Structures are given as structure tokens and as C-alpha cells.
């Protein structure tokens, strides 16, 4: 039976009924039999409020584990194995990441009907942000600095991970539009490959909207990005995907669901875009500086304690931040318009997330944010 009290983060600040029902004790007990080292279920301790999958922290006679369930149209066991291979690579290089439990036969995920399951041993660290919506700011600039340093260490460890980019999958990051010489042509290919997205956009002047944003915000980006070293990256770097110790340092990096091959500056721009601007609280009519450029600068300063950034790197990050969300936003529109058949949420993802976020950087506060980021980061 579904837990009627379980709510998840929605498109705004309010909690909502979940698209994907909470994992039940009976379901968890049956799934654990397929992971030999997990032991027998004793109780469920907590249900995650993340909206795109279902997850529960559970106790067994062998310890605590996080069980995650995905609809198979979002993640198959083969798709999960792609991100698990990256996690295993980082784990072998002493990057603090979750321990993925092996299922029978040595695979890292299993399928049961419409569902795909993965199991992680509970990771070390304090989950200080677990009740906060994703893509909300750091609690302190110390956290931002520590997160930047941890991101650099992860990038260094990822340099010899040679897997290709993941094939097109719903709600996975990609790097196929902004690095192209003609990003609008690349965007058309992205849309054409996704019939639900193409159908949703058919009555909208989406080409003109994207062309306007690329022209206003994306000049020189293709050649800059095409010259960047290719790298597997996290692509969802925000504080609720990090666990912390009591000294405000990152203890574990979690949730690699969007990971694929992009470049380090793309990952840094995502981290800034998702943490330095409070999108869920932003008043589009406000003239004041609601965003926090100091948090972005702290993140970049932390990064540079581990890996240097050149003047050209900073220039590229500043140019990339206003558009770095575009490909994932398109994937999110596709998710709502296709798999969920929720055109209202698809419209919010397009109008509010994709277009609205980019347009904010054309406003006076947005331009001031970029000016401060560029000026202080370069000093």
C-alpha cells in the first residue's frame, strides 16, 4: 500500500504527492533478496523527497542501505551500470562516493516489472540538506568553498576514466548543443530525436526563442567549449548531493544520475548556476541583487586550491553560466511532456526553467551577478 503521507519536492517550494510511490516494506524485503550481502530487512527509516525516483533508507541485520527505484523508461539496469562504472572508478581512486552493492550475478542493478533497482551502502557524513529542495543555495560560503575543492578532486580522479558519453536518456545531462558551431541546428537535432518534446514544442516559437538566447548570451561559446578537454563529470553539483562532516568539509559525493562526459568548466558552471541563484525564491520583477556572487566565488576559490583556473577558463565559465542549464531543461520538458503526460509541468520547465533562467541573466541583477563573478574571480 502506498504511503499517503509521503510528499516530495515539486516544481516550486511546496511539497507535492509523488509521481513515483514510496517504496513499501514488502517491496524492499523482496528486492533485498537479490542483493546477497544486504541481509534481511528490519525496518524502513526514511523516504527521500526527491521527485524523479523513489528511495528509502533502510535498516537490515547487516547495516543501513539506500534502496533506489526508477521507472525502467528512465533508468534500465544497463543505464544505471553506466553511472555505477564511473562511481567505481572514483571509489578506486579514494574519492568519497557511495559503495554500490552487487546483486546476484555480479550486476549492480536489477529489473522487476516496470522498475529498476539499485542499492547503496549508507554513505558516511551528515545529510544536512536532505529536506531542502535541489538547486538551492549553500548554507554558508565555507560549504561552497569545500564543495569547490571536492569538485576539483573529483575532476582530477576522473581524468583517466575513458568511457564514452552516455547515449541519449531521459533526465541525464548531455553536451551536444552549446559546443557545436551552430547550437540552434544542434538543438533542432536534440528535439527531433525526442518525439514527445518535438510534439510539445510544435505550437511554440521555440527556435526563435532559443536563437534569441544563443545570440544574446552564447557568443564565442562554441569555439571555447569545443577546445575543452573531454571529461566525465557529475552534472548535478549542489549541496543536497553532498554529505558533510562537522568541520564543514565534504564527506561523500552522492547522486550520479546525471553524470556523463562533458568538460570540467561545464560542471563548474552547473554548480554555480544551481547554487548561487535562489531560483525558487527569485522575484523576476525585483531590482535588488538576490543572487549570491560571493557563494560562486567561494566555490571557484575552493576549486583552485586543488586545480588552477586560467583567465580564459574564468571567461568561459562566466559566458557559460547563463546557458548551461539548456540541455537538461530540454530533457526535463521531454520527461513531463512524454513519460508523465503533464503538459502544465512541461510548460513550467520550458517557460520558467529553460527560458526564464536564461532571461534572468539579461536583467540588471543578472548582468551584475556576471560582472561581479568575472571581476572578482579574475583578481
C-alpha positions as CSV (number, residue, x, y, z in Angstrom):
1,X,0.0,0.0,0.0
2,X,1.3,3.5,-0.9
3,X,2.2,5.8,2.0
4,X,-0.4,8.6,1.7
5,X,1.7,10.9,4.0
6,X,4.8,10.8,1.8
7,X,5.4,14.0,-0.2
8,X,8.2,15.1,-2.5
9,X,9.7,18.3,-3.8
10,X,7.7,19.9,-6.6
11,X,8.4,22.5,-9.2
12,X,8.2,25.2,-6.6
13,X,8.6,25.5,-2.8
14,X,5.5,23.4,-1.9
15,X,5.7,19.6,-1.3
16,X,3.5,17.5,-3.6
17,X,2.2,14.0,-3.9
18,X,4.9,11.8,-5.6
19,X,4.7,10.7,-9.2
20,X,6.6,7.6,-8.1
21,X,5.0,6.0,-5.0
22,X,7.1,5.4,-1.9
23,X,8.9,2.0,-1.6
24,X,7.0,-0.3,0.7
25,X,8.5,-2.6,3.3
26,X,7.2,-5.7,1.4
27,X,8.8,-4.3,-1.8
28,X,12.1,-3.6,-0.1
29,X,12.1,-7.0,1.5
30,X,11.6,-8.8,-1.8
31,X,14.2,-6.7,-3.6
32,X,16.9,-7.2,-0.9
33,X,16.8,-11.0,-1.6
34,X,18.5,-10.2,-4.9
35,X,21.5,-8.4,-3.2
36,X,23.2,-11.2,-1.2
37,X,25.3,-9.0,1.1
38,X,22.5,-6.8,2.1
39,X,21.0,-9.0,4.8
40,X,17.4,-9.2,6.0
41,X,15.1,-6.1,6.3
42,X,14.4,-4.9,9.8
43,X,12.7,-1.5,9.0
44,X,12.4,1.4,6.7
45,X,13.9,4.5,8.3
46,X,13.2,7.4,5.8
47,X,11.7,8.1,2.4
48,X,13.5,10.6,0.1
49,X,11.6,13.7,-1.1
50,X,13.5,13.7,-4.4
51,X,10.9,13.7,-7.2
52,X,12.4,11.8,-10.1
53,X,12.7,8.4,-8.4
54,X,11.8,6.7,-5.2
55,X,14.4,6.0,-2.5
56,X,14.3,4.8,1.1
57,X,17.0,4.5,3.8
58,X,16.5,1.1,5.4
59,X,18.0,-1.0,8.2
60,X,18.9,-4.6,7.8
61,X,20.7,-7.1,10.1
62,X,23.9,-6.2,8.1
63,X,23.7,-2.4,8.4
64,X,22.0,0.6,6.7
65,X,21.4,0.9,3.0
66,X,19.8,3.2,0.5
67,X,17.4,1.5,-1.9
68,X,16.5,3.4,-5.1
69,X,13.8,2.6,-7.6
70,X,13.4,4.0,-11.0
71,X,10.8,3.5,-13.8
72,X,12.5,1.4,-16.5
73,X,11.8,4.1,-19.1
74,X,14.0,6.4,-17.1
75,X,16.7,4.0,-15.9
76,X,17.3,0.4,-17.0
77,X,19.9,-1.7,-15.2
78,X,22.2,-1.1,-18.2
79,X,21.7,2.7,-17.9
80,X,22.4,2.5,-14.1
81,X,25.5,0.4,-14.8
82,X,27.0,3.4,-16.8
83,X,26.9,5.7,-13.8
84,X,27.9,2.9,-11.4
85,X,31.1,2.3,-13.5
86,X,32.0,5.9,-13.0
87,X,31.4,5.7,-9.3
88,X,33.5,2.5,-9.1
89,X,36.3,4.3,-10.9
90,X,36.2,7.2,-8.4
91,X,35.9,4.8,-5.5
92,X,39.1,3.1,-6.6
93,X,40.9,6.4,-6.5
94,X,39.8,7.3,-3.0
95,X,37.1,9.8,-4.0
96,X,34.4,9.6,-1.3
97,X,31.4,8.1,-3.2
98,X,28.7,5.6,-2.3
99,X,29.5,1.9,-2.2
100,X,27.3,0.2,-4.8
101,X,26.1,-3.2,-3.7
102,X,26.3,-6.1,-6.1
103,X,23.2,-8.1,-7.0
104,X,23.2,-11.8,-7.8
105,X,25.3,-12.5,-10.9
106,X,27.6,-9.5,-10.1
107,X,25.4,-6.9,-11.7
108,X,24.9,-3.5,-10.0
109,X,21.2,-3.1,-10.7
110,X,18.1,-5.3,-11.2
111,X,14.8,-5.1,-13.0
112,X,11.4,-6.2,-11.7
113,X,8.5,-5.5,-14.0
114,X,8.4,-1.7,-14.7
115,X,11.0,-1.0,-12.1
116,X,14.8,-0.9,-11.9
117,X,16.5,-1.0,-8.5
118,X,19.9,-0.1,-7.2
119,X,21.3,-0.5,-3.6
120,X,24.0,1.6,-1.9
121,X,25.5,1.1,1.5
122,X,24.7,4.1,3.6
123,X,27.4,6.7,2.9
124,X,29.4,8.5,5.6
125,X,28.5,12.1,6.5
126,X,25.7,14.3,7.6
127,X,22.9,14.8,5.2
128,X,22.4,18.5,6.1
129,X,20.4,19.4,3.0
130,X,18.2,16.4,2.7
131,X,14.9,18.3,3.4
132,X,15.9,21.2,1.1
133,X,14.8,21.4,-2.5
134,X,17.5,20.6,-5.0
135,X,19.3,23.6,-6.6
136,X,19.0,25.8,-3.5
137,X,21.9,27.7,-2.0
138,X,24.7,26.6,0.3
139,X,24.1,27.3,4.0
140,X,27.5,29.0,4.1
141,X,30.3,30.2,2.0
142,X,32.5,27.7,3.9
143,X,30.3,24.9,2.4
144,X,30.6,26.5,-1.1
145,X,34.4,26.6,-0.8
146,X,34.6,23.0,0.4
147,X,32.3,21.9,-2.4
148,X,34.5,23.6,-5.0
149,X,37.6,21.8,-3.6
150,X,35.8,18.4,-3.6
151,X,34.7,19.0,-7.2
152,X,38.2,19.6,-8.3
153,X,39.4,16.4,-6.6
154,X,36.7,14.5,-8.4
155,X,37.6,16.0,-11.7
156,X,41.3,15.1,-11.2
157,X,40.3,11.5,-10.4
158,X,38.0,11.3,-13.5
159,X,40.8,12.2,-16.0
160,X,41.6,8.6,-16.8
161,X,38.0,7.3,-17.0
162,X,37.7,6.6,-20.7
163,X,34.1,5.5,-21.1
164,X,32.2,7.3,-23.9
165,X,29.4,9.7,-23.2
166,X,26.1,8.0,-22.3
167,X,23.6,7.6,-25.1
168,X,20.5,9.8,-25.0
169,X,18.5,9.0,-21.9
170,X,15.7,10.9,-20.1
171,X,16.9,13.2,-17.3
172,X,20.6,12.7,-18.0
173,X,22.9,15.6,-18.8
174,X,24.4,15.9,-22.2
175,X,26.9,18.2,-24.0
176,X,25.6,18.2,-27.6
177,X,24.3,21.8,-28.2
178,X,26.5,24.5,-26.8
179,X,29.8,23.2,-28.1
180,X,28.5,23.0,-31.7
181,X,29.4,25.6,-34.2
182,X,25.6,26.2,-34.8
183,X,23.9,25.5,-31.5
184,X,20.5,26.1,-33.0
185,X,21.0,23.3,-35.5
186,X,22.2,21.1,-32.7
187,X,19.1,22.0,-30.6
188,X,16.9,21.0,-33.6
189,X,18.6,17.6,-33.7
190,X,18.1,17.2,-30.0
191,X,14.4,18.0,-30.3
192,X,13.8,15.8,-33.4
193,X,15.3,12.8,-31.6
194,X,12.6,13.1,-28.8
195,X,9.1,12.9,-30.3
196,X,7.3,14.0,-27.2
197,X,9.5,17.0,-26.9
198,X,9.0,17.8,-30.6
199,X,5.2,17.5,-30.2
200,X,5.1,19.7,-27.2
201,X,7.2,22.5,-28.9
202,X,5.3,22.2,-32.2
203,X,3.0,25.1,-31.5
204,X,5.6,27.3,-29.8
205,X,8.2,29.6,-31.5
206,X,10.9,27.7,-29.8
207,X,13.5,28.1,-32.5
208,X,13.2,31.9,-32.3
209,X,13.3,31.9,-28.5
210,X,16.5,29.8,-28.4
211,X,18.1,31.7,-31.3
212,X,17.5,34.9,-29.3
213,X,19.1,33.5,-26.2
214,X,22.1,32.0,-28.1
215,X,22.7,35.3,-29.8
216,X,22.4,37.4,-26.6
217,X,24.3,35.0,-24.3
218,X,26.2,32.5,-26.3
219,X,28.7,34.4,-28.4
220,X,32.1,32.7,-28.6
221,X,30.9,29.8,-26.5
222,X,31.0,27.1,-29.2
223,X,34.7,27.6,-30.0
224,X,35.6,27.9,-26.4
225,X,33.8,24.7,-25.4
226,X,35.0,22.7,-28.4
227,X,38.5,23.3,-27.2
228,X,37.9,22.0,-23.7
229,X,39.3,18.6,-22.6
230,X,36.6,16.0,-22.5
231,X,35.8,14.6,-19.0
232,X,33.2,12.6,-17.2
233,X,31.5,15.0,-14.8
234,X,28.8,14.9,-12.1
235,X,26.5,17.5,-13.7
236,X,24.2,18.0,-10.7
237,X,26.6,19.6,-8.2
238,X,24.5,21.2,-5.5
239,X,24.6,20.9,-1.7
240,X,21.9,18.2,-1.3
241,X,24.1,15.9,-3.4
242,X,26.9,16.2,-0.8
243,X,27.2,14.8,2.7
244,X,29.2,16.7,5.2
245,X,31.3,16.3,8.3
246,X,31.2,18.5,11.4
247,X,34.2,20.6,10.1
248,X,32.1,21.8,7.1
249,X,34.0,19.6,4.7
250,X,32.5,17.3,2.0
251,X,32.4,13.7,3.4
252,X,30.7,11.9,0.5
253,X,29.5,12.8,-3.1
254,X,26.2,11.2,-4.0
255,X,23.6,11.0,-6.8
256,X,25.5,10.5,-10.1
257,X,22.3,10.1,-12.1
258,X,23.1,12.9,-14.5
259,X,26.8,12.0,-14.9
260,X,28.2,11.7,-18.4
261,X,31.1,13.1,-20.5
262,X,31.1,16.9,-20.7
263,X,34.0,19.1,-19.5
264,X,35.2,20.5,-16.2
265,X,34.1,24.0,-16.9
266,X,30.6,22.8,-17.8
267,X,30.5,21.1,-14.4
268,X,31.7,24.2,-12.6
269,X,29.1,26.4,-14.4
270,X,26.3,24.0,-13.4
271,X,27.5,24.1,-9.8
272,X,27.3,28.0,-9.9
273,X,24.0,28.1,-11.7
274,X,22.3,25.7,-9.3
275,X,23.6,27.1,-6.1
276,X,24.3,30.9,-6.3
277,X,20.9,31.9,-7.6
278,X,17.8,31.1,-5.5
279,X,15.6,30.3,-8.4
280,X,12.6,29.1,-6.3
281,X,12.6,32.4,-4.4
282,X,13.6,34.8,-7.2
283,X,11.2,37.6,-8.0
284,X,11.6,38.3,-11.7
285,X,10.4,41.9,-11.1
286,X,12.9,42.6,-8.3
287,X,15.7,45.0,-8.9
288,X,17.9,44.0,-6.0
289,X,20.8,41.5,-6.0
290,X,19.0,38.4,-4.7
291,X,21.7,36.1,-6.0
292,X,24.9,35.5,-4.2
293,X,28.0,36.0,-6.3
294,X,30.1,35.5,-3.2
295,X,29.0,31.9,-3.0
296,X,30.0,31.4,-6.6
297,X,33.4,33.0,-5.9
298,X,33.9,30.8,-2.8
299,X,33.2,27.7,-4.9
300,X,35.7,28.8,-7.5
301,X,38.3,29.7,-4.9
302,X,37.8,26.2,-3.3
303,X,38.3,24.6,-6.7
304,X,41.5,26.5,-7.3
305,X,43.0,25.1,-4.1
306,X,43.2,21.8,-5.9
307,X,43.3,22.7,-9.7
308,X,44.2,26.1,-11.3
309,X,41.8,28.0,-13.5
310,X,43.2,30.4,-16.1
311,X,41.8,33.8,-17.1
312,X,40.4,32.1,-20.2
313,X,38.8,29.5,-18.0
314,X,37.0,32.1,-15.9
315,X,35.9,34.0,-19.1
316,X,34.4,30.7,-20.4
317,X,32.6,29.9,-17.1
318,X,31.1,33.4,-17.0
319,X,29.8,33.0,-20.5
320,X,28.6,29.5,-19.9
321,X,26.6,30.0,-16.7
322,X,23.6,31.7,-18.3
323,X,23.0,28.8,-20.8
324,X,24.5,25.7,-19.0
325,X,21.0,24.5,-18.0
326,X,19.6,24.4,-21.5
327,X,20.1,20.8,-22.4
328,X,18.9,19.4,-19.1
329,X,15.9,21.7,-19.2
330,X,15.0,20.3,-22.6
331,X,15.3,16.8,-21.2
332,X,13.1,17.8,-18.3
333,X,10.5,19.2,-20.7
334,X,10.6,15.8,-22.6
335,X,10.1,13.9,-19.3
336,X,7.0,15.8,-18.4
337,X,5.5,16.0,-21.9
338,X,6.3,12.4,-22.7
339,X,6.6,9.8,-19.9
340,X,4.3,11.7,-17.5
341,X,2.0,13.4,-20.0
342,X,1.9,16.5,-17.8
343,X,1.8,19.5,-20.2
344,X,1.4,22.0,-17.5
345,X,4.7,20.9,-15.8
346,X,6.3,20.7,-19.2
347,X,5.3,24.3,-19.8
348,X,6.8,25.3,-16.4
349,X,10.0,23.6,-17.3
350,X,10.2,25.4,-20.7
351,X,8.9,28.9,-19.7
352,X,10.2,29.1,-16.2
353,X,13.3,26.9,-16.1
354,X,14.8,27.0,-19.6
355,X,13.7,30.4,-20.9
356,X,13.2,32.2,-17.5
357,X,16.6,31.2,-16.0
358,X,18.5,32.4,-19.1
359,X,16.5,35.6,-19.4
360,X,17.3,36.5,-15.8
361,X,21.0,36.8,-16.8
362,X,19.9,39.6,-19.2
363,X,18.2,41.5,-16.4
364,X,20.1,44.2,-14.4
365,X,20.6,41.8,-11.4
366,X,21.7,39.0,-13.7
367,X,24.2,41.2,-15.6
368,X,25.5,42.5,-12.3
369,X,26.0,38.9,-11.0
370,X,28.0,38.0,-14.0
371,X,30.1,41.2,-13.8
372,X,30.9,40.5,-10.1
373,X,31.8,36.9,-10.9
374,X,34.0,37.9,-13.8
375,X,35.7,40.8,-12.0
376,X,36.5,39.2,-8.6
377,X,37.3,35.7,-9.9
378,X,39.9,37.3,-12.2
379,X,41.6,39.3,-9.5
